[in-house]
Amino acid sequence: MLQISVSKVVKEKIPGLKLGLVEAQNVQIKKEEPRFDALFDALVKDIKQKYSRQPLSSDAIVSHVRRLYRRVGWEPTRYRPSSEALARRILQDKGWYRINNLVDLGNLVSARMHLPMGLYDLDKIKGSVWLDVGGPDECYEGISRKEIHAHGKLILRDEQGIFGNPTADSKRTSLGEQTKHILAVFFTPPEVSTEYLQGTLDLLIRYYQPLVAKTESGILQFA
């Protein structure tokens, strides 16, 4: 399992933050996922039923994730956590962009459990990895945006630079047709229980099971 260190500023601003990790080997990247439509329809039904009379922000997990952002000075109503953005698209009948089988299944889990997830090609991550807060003038190339400013945002960095945050992953470590080894990271507020996070990891592993040769999961908590 990949080891991730944490910077002093993250420890000070978000004590107790957790990262839920899933590594998978010998993955099968395909454009389409036959199970997706049925799983997506079930998710749409559940989310619309749950939030028919109350706002998405009333959910405790959504609220905790927003607070996680604000602790580092990052405004979650301007830069939505990926999990919340996915759920909002369902409530607004906007649908989802389909990427590939592993990304699409990961998005289902993230939206259902309300925890933002980053998904990376582990072979493209170089050297030591740190959970940090972006500094002045730091930026990186996103998957759909050429430049993402990282100042004041919770980020993951390796020895080549920033490769993701709870809102947007980088193009450099994105999954492609040649990807064989992946890492999923769930950015989890201190208030969310270990049991809930483990349930999230277990759900992702269950969705991935037919598509990977081997999975390993773990939870890192930073005091």
C-alpha positions as CSV (number, residue, x, y, z in Angstrom):
1,M,0.0,0.0,0.0
2,L,1.3,3.4,-1.0
3,Q,2.5,5.5,2.0
4,I,1.3,9.1,2.2
5,S,2.9,11.7,4.5
6,V,1.1,14.8,5.7
7,S,2.4,18.3,5.9
8,K,2.5,20.4,9.1
9,V,-0.1,22.8,7.8
10,V,-2.6,20.0,7.2
11,K,-2.0,18.6,10.6
12,E,-2.6,22.0,12.2
13,K,-5.7,22.9,10.2
14,I,-7.4,19.5,9.9
15,P,-6.3,17.2,12.8
16,G,-7.9,13.8,12.5
17,L,-8.3,13.9,8.7
18,K,-8.5,10.5,7.1
19,L,-7.6,9.1,3.7
20,G,-9.3,5.9,2.5
21,L,-7.1,4.1,0.0
22,V,-7.8,1.3,-2.5
23,E,-5.1,-0.1,-4.8
24,A,-5.9,-2.4,-7.6
25,Q,-3.6,-4.4,-9.9
26,N,-4.0,-5.7,-13.4
27,V,-7.0,-3.6,-14.1
28,Q,-9.1,-3.8,-17.3
29,I,-9.8,-0.3,-18.7
30,K,-12.8,-0.3,-21.0
31,K,-14.8,2.5,-22.5
32,E,-18.2,1.0,-21.4
33,E,-19.3,-0.7,-18.2
34,P,-22.4,-3.0,-18.7
35,R,-23.5,-2.6,-15.1
36,F,-23.4,1.2,-15.1
37,D,-26.9,2.1,-16.3
38,A,-28.7,-0.1,-13.7
39,L,-26.4,1.2,-10.9
40,F,-26.8,4.8,-12.0
41,D,-30.6,4.5,-12.2
42,A,-30.7,3.1,-8.7
43,L,-28.5,6.0,-7.5
44,V,-30.7,8.6,-9.2
45,K,-33.8,7.1,-7.6
46,D,-32.2,7.1,-4.1
47,I,-30.8,10.6,-4.3
48,K,-33.9,12.2,-5.7
49,Q,-36.1,10.5,-3.1
50,K,-33.8,11.5,-0.2
51,Y,-33.5,15.1,-1.2
52,S,-37.0,15.8,-2.5
53,R,-37.9,17.8,0.5
54,Q,-34.5,18.8,1.9
55,P,-31.4,20.4,0.4
56,L,-28.3,18.3,-0.3
57,S,-26.4,20.5,2.1
58,S,-28.5,19.1,5.0
59,D,-26.7,15.7,4.7
60,A,-24.2,15.3,7.6
61,I,-21.5,13.9,5.3
62,V,-21.9,16.7,2.7
63,S,-21.7,19.2,5.6
64,H,-18.6,17.7,7.0
65,V,-16.8,17.7,3.6
66,R,-17.7,21.3,3.1
67,R,-16.2,22.1,6.6
68,L,-13.1,20.2,5.5
69,Y,-12.6,22.6,2.6
70,R,-13.2,25.7,4.8
71,R,-10.6,24.7,7.3
72,V,-7.9,25.4,4.7
73,G,-9.6,28.5,3.4
74,W,-11.2,26.8,0.4
75,E,-14.7,27.8,-0.5
76,P,-16.8,24.6,-1.2
77,T,-19.7,26.5,-2.8
78,R,-17.3,27.9,-5.4
79,Y,-15.1,24.8,-5.9
80,R,-17.5,21.9,-5.3
81,P,-16.1,18.7,-3.8
82,S,-16.3,16.1,-6.6
83,S,-18.8,14.0,-4.7
84,E,-21.2,16.9,-4.2
85,A,-20.9,18.1,-7.8
86,L,-21.9,14.6,-9.0
87,A,-24.9,14.5,-6.7
88,R,-26.0,18.0,-7.8
89,R,-25.9,17.0,-11.5
90,I,-28.4,14.2,-10.6
91,L,-30.7,16.6,-8.8
92,Q,-30.5,19.0,-11.7
93,D,-31.1,16.3,-14.3
94,K,-27.9,17.1,-16.1
95,G,-26.6,13.5,-16.3
96,W,-22.9,12.5,-16.1
97,Y,-20.0,12.5,-18.5
98,R,-18.9,8.9,-19.1
99,I,-15.1,8.4,-19.0
100,N,-14.3,4.7,-18.6
101,N,-15.4,1.8,-16.6
102,L,-13.2,2.4,-13.5
103,V,-13.8,6.1,-13.4
104,D,-17.5,5.7,-13.9
105,L,-17.9,3.1,-11.1
106,G,-15.8,5.2,-8.8
107,N,-18.0,8.2,-9.4
108,L,-21.1,6.1,-8.4
109,V,-19.5,5.3,-5.1
110,S,-18.3,8.8,-4.5
111,A,-21.8,10.3,-5.2
112,R,-23.6,7.7,-3.1
113,M,-21.4,8.0,-0.1
114,H,-20.8,11.8,-0.5
115,L,-17.0,11.4,-0.1
116,P,-14.8,13.1,-2.8
117,M,-12.5,10.6,-4.5
118,G,-9.3,10.9,-6.6
119,L,-8.4,8.1,-9.0
120,Y,-4.9,7.9,-10.2
121,D,-2.6,5.7,-12.4
122,L,-0.2,4.5,-9.6
123,D,2.6,3.9,-12.1
124,K,2.6,7.6,-13.0
125,I,3.0,8.7,-9.4
126,K,6.7,9.3,-8.8
127,G,8.5,9.0,-5.4
128,S,7.2,10.2,-2.1
129,V,3.6,11.4,-1.8
130,W,2.4,14.2,0.5
131,L,-1.0,15.5,1.5
132,D,-0.5,19.3,1.6
133,V,-2.0,22.7,1.0
134,G,-1.1,24.4,-2.3
135,G,1.2,27.4,-2.1
136,P,1.1,30.8,-3.9
137,D,1.4,30.5,-7.7
138,E,1.2,26.7,-7.6
139,C,-0.9,25.1,-10.3
140,Y,-1.2,21.9,-12.4
141,E,-2.8,20.7,-15.5
142,G,-6.2,19.2,-15.0
143,I,-8.0,16.5,-17.0
144,S,-10.6,19.0,-18.4
145,R,-8.9,22.3,-17.6
146,K,-5.4,23.3,-18.8
147,E,-4.6,25.1,-15.5
148,I,-5.9,24.5,-12.0
149,H,-4.7,26.9,-9.4
150,A,-3.8,25.2,-6.1
151,H,-3.2,28.0,-3.7
152,G,-5.0,27.4,-0.4
153,K,-6.4,24.1,-1.6
154,L,-6.0,20.6,-0.1
155,I,-3.7,18.7,-2.6
156,L,-1.7,15.6,-3.1
157,R,1.8,16.0,-4.5
158,D,4.6,13.7,-5.5
159,E,8.2,14.4,-6.5
160,Q,7.1,15.8,-9.8
161,G,4.4,18.1,-8.4
162,I,0.7,18.3,-7.6
163,F,-1.4,15.5,-9.0
164,G,-4.8,16.0,-7.5
165,N,-7.3,17.5,-5.0
166,P,-10.8,16.5,-3.8
167,T,-12.3,18.6,-6.7
168,A,-10.1,17.9,-9.7
169,D,-7.4,15.3,-10.6
170,S,-4.4,16.0,-12.8
171,K,-3.9,15.0,-16.4
172,R,-0.5,13.6,-15.6
173,T,-1.7,10.8,-13.4
174,S,-5.0,10.2,-15.1
175,L,-6.1,6.7,-16.2
176,G,-5.5,5.7,-19.8
177,E,-5.8,2.6,-22.0
178,Q,-2.4,1.3,-20.8
179,T,-3.1,1.7,-17.1
180,K,-2.6,-1.5,-15.1
181,H,-2.2,-0.3,-11.5
182,I,-4.6,2.3,-9.9
183,L,-4.9,4.1,-6.6
184,A,-8.3,5.5,-5.4
185,V,-8.2,8.1,-2.5
186,F,-11.2,9.2,-0.6
187,F,-10.6,12.5,1.2
188,T,-12.5,12.1,4.5
189,P,-13.3,14.7,7.2
190,P,-12.4,13.9,10.8
191,E,-16.0,13.7,11.8
192,V,-16.7,10.8,9.5
193,S,-16.3,7.5,11.2
194,T,-13.8,4.9,10.3
195,E,-16.6,2.4,9.9
196,Y,-18.4,4.6,7.3
197,L,-15.1,5.1,5.4
198,Q,-14.4,1.4,5.4
199,G,-17.9,0.8,4.1
200,T,-17.1,3.2,1.2
201,L,-13.9,1.3,0.4
202,D,-15.7,-2.0,0.5
203,L,-18.4,-0.8,-1.9
204,L,-15.7,0.4,-4.4
205,I,-13.9,-2.9,-4.1
206,R,-17.2,-4.8,-4.8
207,Y,-17.9,-2.7,-7.9
208,Y,-14.3,-3.2,-9.1
209,Q,-14.1,-6.9,-8.3
210,P,-14.8,-8.3,-11.8
211,L,-12.4,-5.9,-13.4
212,V,-9.2,-6.3,-11.4
213,A,-6.9,-9.1,-10.4
214,K,-6.1,-8.0,-6.9
215,T,-7.2,-5.2,-4.5
216,E,-5.9,-3.8,-1.2
217,S,-7.4,-1.2,1.0
218,G,-6.3,0.8,4.0
219,I,-7.2,3.9,6.0
220,L,-4.7,6.6,7.0
221,Q,-5.6,8.9,9.8
222,F,-3.5,11.9,10.6
223,A,-3.5,13.0,14.3
